[in-house]
Amino acid sequence: MSIYMTKQEAAAEKAVVFDDMFLTTDMPTTAGSKMLEGYNSLFEAEVLTRLKGAGYAVAGKVNVGEFGVDLLGETSYFGAEYENETLVYPAAAAVKSGDAKAAVVMDVNGAPRRGAAQNALVALKPTYGRVSRYGTIPVACSGETVSVVANNAADCRAVFAAMAGHDAKDGTALPEAMVEAGKAAVSKKNKVAVVSSMLKGANEDVQAKIAAVTEQLAKNGVEVVTVDADTVAYAGAAWNILMSAELCNNVSRYDGVKYGYRTKNYTSIDELYTNSRTEAFGEFLKSAILFGSETLSTENYKKVYDKALRVRRVISETMNALLADCDALVMPAAGVMAYDKAMVENDKYLPYKENFFTAPASITGLPVVVAGGVQLVGKAFSEDVLLDLAELV
């Protein structure tokens, strides 16, 4: 399996790749699923239009886990890529190979941040609403964010600047006046805080990365403190509930009637729906859909889904309170620095477990920069401050 779904010639100086969650008119868009195999869109993603307008060339589209709810692409219908028995993140591989200056990716379940951390790259997940989602495959609309993976902070900054800004076609895009007011309210503290409760479950290699990054920041004059916030550790469980519920709703459109895979084995409309979805969706995605459906049931809505929404609010309040006194919260991006094949194949629910580390930023919509193998989570609209910190690592 190649990391590419489609590869095109492009000048390396301003070449970008997209993961397969973005609509394109000249290349198929599959979201890593048999359901959308061979699907060709009639229009393209807004970020693609903006980047081409800024002089960037598209070098191709890379493989992605089915609908983005994965570790690093292992759930793709089109196959996972392993190198020396280690799972490869396709977007990171394209950047590391020199094929592209940057990869534009959809962060649904933290895969871009894990991939950047494990490949010594820089990633930026902006504040929710700063980059248009128009023309992307919707999965978990309240948290998914168009993000960037690159070799350095400068390239992340340049690509982000080219694609950010209000888009009237996207109902979740923030008005420019709100963005400018938010940016003006950000004051640099020259201080970061390690969230100790988020270190649980991270192995020695990851803990060493945290120590190395904070030591480097301290050498560059940044104050480093440690905070304990057990509430933040509940983000993974809450985001798994919300993400699965939103996924369940969003993939309901794929029924074998309007577009997407259609089974040949049916004698009624009910069989058409059931068999098309059963044959086209992968096992992990089906389990996530069933989980989401169960959380939205009459029996569980109040005690599961509604509770997760309230936990989201508490986590947001907690993280914003912690960030009032510092520029960033330092936490792991993953529990390990590499996923070996046996680990991935023996634990089908590892994406949900690893979400523990990336969910705090997903569920709150706060911006994150990955640098030196760790996450730096900042205040809303503080992308420039976070990228400045990344340049010190």
VENHUBEL-V676644 format. One record per residue. N is the residue number from 1. RES is the residue in one letter. SS is DSSP state (~ for helix, > for strand, _ for the rest). PSI is psi in whole degrees, -180 to 180 (NA if undefined). D_CENTER is the distance of its C-alpha to the mean C-alpha in Angstrom with 2 decimals. Layout:
[[N,RES,SS,PSI,D_CENTER] [N,RES,SS,PSI,D_CENTER]]
This chain:
[[1,M,_,125,22.24] [2,S,_,156,21.17] [3,I,_,-19,17.65] [4,Y,>,141,18.48] [5,M,>,-43,18.89] [6,T,>,136,20.95] [7,K,>,138,22.15] [8,Q,_,156,24.14] [9,E,_,133,26.35] [10,A,_,143,25.18] [11,A,_,127,26.57] [12,A,~,-28,24.50] [13,E,~,-42,25.09] [14,K,~,40,22.68] [15,A,>,139,20.86] [16,V,>,151,17.20] [17,V,>,155,15.40] [18,F,>,147,12.90] [19,D,>,169,10.92] [20,D,_,31,12.79] [21,M,_,1,10.99] [22,F,>,132,13.10] [23,L,_,137,16.76] [24,T,_,150,19.45] [25,T,_,-19,23.19] [26,D,_,1,24.29] [27,M,_,147,21.91] [28,P,_,157,20.95] [29,T,_,120,17.59] [30,T,_,-18,16.99] [31,A,_,26,13.41] [32,G,_,19,14.67] [33,S,_,143,17.26] [34,K,~,-29,21.05] [35,M,~,-35,21.10] [36,L,~,17,20.17] [37,E,_,125,21.92] [38,G,_,6,23.75] [39,Y,_,130,22.47] [40,N,_,124,23.29] [41,S,_,154,22.34] [42,L,_,-9,25.03] [43,F,_,166,22.84] [44,E,_,162,19.92] [45,A,_,144,16.76] [46,E,~,-40,17.77] [47,V,~,-32,15.64] [48,L,~,-45,17.40] [49,T,~,-44,20.68] [50,R,~,-42,20.17] [51,L,~,-39,19.30] [52,K,~,-37,22.27] [53,G,~,-25,24.36] [54,A,_,6,23.59] [55,G,_,5,24.89] [56,Y,_,148,21.87] [57,A,>,141,22.48] [58,V,>,118,20.19] [59,A,>,-4,20.64] [60,G,>,-175,19.05] [61,K,>,137,16.15] [62,V,>,157,14.54] [63,N,_,155,14.09] [64,V,_,150,11.03] [65,G,_,155,11.24] [66,E,~,115,12.93] [67,F,~,22,11.04] [68,G,~,4,7.64] [69,V,_,73,8.80] [70,D,_,-178,9.67] [71,L,_,-67,9.98] [72,L,_,29,10.08] [73,G,_,2,11.70] [74,E,_,-18,14.70] [75,T,_,5,14.94] [76,S,_,137,15.48] [77,Y,_,-26,18.93] [78,F,_,6,19.69] [79,G,_,153,19.51] [80,A,_,156,17.67] [81,E,_,127,18.64] [82,Y,>,142,20.35] [83,E,>,119,22.26] [84,N,_,43,24.97] [85,E,_,14,23.57] [86,T,>,133,20.20] [87,L,>,131,16.97] [88,V,_,135,15.73] [89,Y,_,112,12.24] [90,P,~,-42,13.49] [91,A,~,-41,11.70] [92,A,~,-40,12.95] [93,A,~,-39,16.25] [94,A,~,-38,16.82] [95,V,~,-46,16.54] [96,K,~,-31,18.63] [97,S,_,-16,21.17] [98,G,_,2,21.89] [99,D,_,-28,21.27] [100,A,_,149,18.96] [101,K,_,-34,18.75] [102,A,>,162,15.00] [103,A,>,132,12.16] [104,V,>,122,10.43] [105,V,>,159,7.15] [106,M,>,121,5.09] [107,D,>,103,1.49] [108,V,_,-51,4.04] [109,N,_,21,5.12] [110,G,_,2,4.02] [111,A,~,-45,5.19] [112,P,~,-35,5.16] [113,R,~,-40,6.68] [114,R,~,-45,8.85] [115,G,~,-41,9.84] [116,A,~,-44,10.88] [117,A,~,-41,12.67] [118,Q,~,-8,14.49] [119,N,_,17,15.57] [120,A,_,39,16.88] [121,L,_,174,14.74] [122,V,>,137,13.44] [123,A,>,147,9.95] [124,L,>,119,9.71] [125,K,>,108,7.35] [126,P,_,172,10.38] [127,T,_,136,12.17] [128,Y,_,128,11.38] [129,G,_,-6,13.85] [130,R,_,-20,14.54] [131,V,>,135,13.19] [132,S,_,138,14.40] [133,R,_,5,12.60] [134,Y,_,129,16.00] [135,G,_,20,16.21] [136,T,>,160,12.82] [137,I,_,115,12.84] [138,P,_,137,12.41] [139,V,_,-67,11.08] [140,A,_,83,10.42] [141,C,_,-22,11.75] [142,S,_,-4,12.31] [143,G,_,-24,8.86] [144,E,_,141,6.37] [145,T,>,132,6.34] [146,V,>,126,7.45] [147,S,>,174,6.91] [148,V,>,138,9.47] [149,V,>,130,10.46] [150,A,>,176,14.26] [151,N,_,-26,17.32] [152,N,_,171,18.05] [153,A,~,-34,17.51] [154,A,~,-42,19.98] [155,D,~,-38,18.15] [156,C,~,-44,14.88] [157,R,~,-43,17.26] [158,A,~,-44,19.09] [159,V,~,-42,16.34] [160,F,~,-45,14.87] [161,A,~,-35,18.51] [162,A,~,-29,19.12] [163,M,~,-11,16.49] [164,A,>,160,16.44] [165,G,_,157,19.03] [166,H,_,143,20.17] [167,D,_,116,20.27] [168,A,_,-19,22.84] [169,K,_,-12,21.40] [170,D,_,113,18.27] [171,G,_,-15,19.44] [172,T,_,-2,16.53] [173,A,_,134,17.09] [174,L,_,142,18.90] [175,P,_,147,22.49] [176,E,~,-36,23.34] [177,A,~,-39,25.93] [178,M,~,-41,23.49] [179,V,~,-47,21.23] [180,E,~,-40,24.37] [181,A,~,-40,25.74] [182,G,~,-43,22.63] [183,K,~,-39,22.62] [184,A,~,-27,26.36] [185,A,~,-11,26.00] [186,V,_,122,23.95] [187,S,_,134,26.46] [188,K,_,128,25.90] [189,K,_,-17,27.09] [190,N,_,43,26.84] [191,K,>,140,25.76] [192,V,>,158,22.84] [193,A,>,126,22.77] [194,V,>,126,21.70] [195,V,>,103,20.72] [196,S,~,-35,22.96] [197,S,~,-21,21.89] [198,M,~,-3,18.40] [199,L,~,-14,20.25] [200,K,_,132,21.57] [201,G,_,-11,20.52] [202,A,_,135,19.46] [203,N,_,-180,21.95] [204,E,~,-37,24.39] [205,D,~,-41,22.48] [206,V,~,-44,19.49] [207,Q,~,-35,22.08] [208,A,~,-36,23.83] [209,K,~,-42,20.82] [210,I,~,-47,20.72] [211,A,~,-42,24.49] [212,A,~,-42,24.43] [213,V,~,-46,21.99] [214,T,~,-35,23.93] [215,E,~,-42,27.18] [216,Q,~,-40,26.26] [217,L,~,-42,25.31] [218,A,~,-40,28.60] [219,K,~,-27,30.53] [220,N,_,17,29.29] [221,G,_,10,30.61] [222,V,_,127,27.60] [223,E,>,135,28.68] [224,V,>,125,26.77] [225,V,>,169,27.29] [226,T,>,135,26.12] [227,V,>,153,25.36] [228,D,_,123,25.25] [229,A,_,84,23.19] [230,D,~,-29,23.20] [231,T,~,-39,21.80] [232,V,~,-30,18.32] [233,A,~,-13,18.36] [234,Y,~,-4,18.51] [235,A,~,-39,15.00] [236,G,~,-49,13.77] [237,A,~,-43,16.58] [238,A,~,-43,16.24] [239,W,~,-35,12.57] [240,N,~,-39,13.42] [241,I,~,-51,16.30] [242,L,~,-44,14.80] [243,M,~,-45,11.82] [244,S,~,-38,14.54] [245,A,~,-44,17.01] [246,E,~,-38,15.04] [247,L,~,-46,14.17] [248,C,~,-45,17.90] [249,N,~,-44,18.94] [250,N,~,-34,16.82] [251,V,~,0,17.89] [252,S,~,-20,21.45] [253,R,~,-19,22.11] [254,Y,_,91,22.14] [255,D,_,6,25.70] [256,G,_,6,27.51] [257,V,_,-61,29.48] [258,K,_,-49,27.94] [259,Y,_,174,25.76] [260,G,_,-179,23.90] [261,Y,_,137,25.59] [262,R,_,124,29.00] [263,T,_,154,30.96] [264,K,_,-4,34.57] [265,N,_,84,35.57] [266,Y,_,151,36.44] [267,T,_,-3,39.57] [268,S,_,166,38.17] [269,I,~,-36,35.30] [270,D,~,-42,34.02] [271,E,~,-35,34.08] [272,L,~,-50,32.30] [273,Y,~,-54,29.35] [274,T,~,-49,29.32] [275,N,~,-35,29.94] [276,S,~,-46,27.56] [277,R,~,-38,24.59] [278,T,~,-41,25.96] [279,E,~,-28,26.42] [280,A,~,-28,23.22] [281,F,_,143,20.49] [282,G,_,167,19.64] [283,E,~,-44,20.68] [284,F,~,-41,17.42] [285,L,~,-42,16.32] [286,K,~,-39,19.86] [287,S,~,-37,19.77] [288,A,~,-39,16.67] [289,I,~,-45,18.57] [290,L,~,-41,21.69] [291,F,~,-45,20.18] [292,G,~,-42,18.86] [293,S,~,-40,22.27] [294,E,~,-39,24.07] [295,T,~,-24,22.39] [296,L,_,-1,23.40] [297,S,_,158,26.92] [298,T,_,-39,29.88] [299,E,_,-36,30.56] [300,N,_,-9,27.18] [301,Y,~,-51,25.82] [302,K,~,-44,27.51] [303,K,~,-12,27.25] [304,V,~,-66,23.63] [305,Y,~,-50,21.51] [306,D,~,-37,23.46] [307,K,~,-38,23.47] [308,A,~,-37,19.68] [309,L,~,-39,19.74] [310,R,~,-36,22.36] [311,V,~,-39,20.55] [312,R,~,-45,17.60] [313,R,~,-43,20.30] [314,V,~,-42,21.90] [315,I,~,-41,18.80] [316,S,~,-44,18.20] [317,E,~,-42,21.90] [318,T,~,-47,21.90] [319,M,~,-39,19.16] [320,N,~,-35,20.74] [321,A,~,-42,24.08] [322,L,~,-38,23.04] [323,L,~,-11,21.65] [324,A,_,-24,24.94] [325,D,_,5,26.57] [326,C,_,171,24.08] [327,D,_,-31,21.54] [328,A,>,151,18.73] [329,L,>,127,18.04] [330,V,>,127,17.69] [331,M,>,160,15.97] [332,P,>,157,14.79] [333,A,_,-16,11.31] [334,A,_,166,12.79] [335,G,_,-19,16.23] [336,V,_,165,17.47] [337,M,_,2,17.34] [338,A,_,146,17.44] [339,Y,_,113,17.28] [340,D,>,160,20.66] [341,K,~,-42,21.53] [342,A,~,-41,23.70] [343,M,~,-45,21.13] [344,V,~,-44,18.68] [345,E,~,-26,21.61] [346,N,~,-10,23.35] [347,D,_,91,20.67] [348,K,_,-17,19.02] [349,Y,_,17,17.28] [350,L,~,-36,15.70] [351,P,~,-38,12.06] [352,Y,~,-39,13.35] [353,K,~,-44,15.17] [354,E,~,-18,12.63] [355,N,~,-18,10.47] [356,F,~,-40,13.41] [357,F,~,-33,12.15] [358,T,~,-18,8.62] [359,A,~,-34,9.69] [360,P,~,-39,12.05] [361,A,~,-31,9.82] [362,S,~,-45,7.80] [363,I,~,-25,11.33] [364,T,~,-18,13.09] [365,G,_,11,11.13] [366,L,_,153,12.31] [367,P,_,152,11.39] [368,V,>,140,10.48] [369,V,>,134,11.83] [370,V,>,125,11.80] [371,A,>,141,15.37] [372,G,_,18,17.94] [373,G,_,7,15.61] [374,V,>,166,14.78] [375,Q,>,140,12.74] [376,L,>,106,14.67] [377,V,>,128,13.76] [378,G,>,-179,16.03] [379,K,_,158,17.84] [380,A,_,137,16.78] [381,F,_,16,17.55] [382,S,_,28,18.06] [383,E,~,-42,15.93] [384,D,~,-41,19.24] [385,V,~,-43,20.29] [386,L,~,-41,17.18] [387,L,~,-33,17.57] [388,D,~,-42,21.25] [389,L,~,-40,20.60] [390,A,~,-33,18.51] [391,E,~,-17,21.61] [392,L,~,-16,23.73] [393,V,_,NA,21.97]]
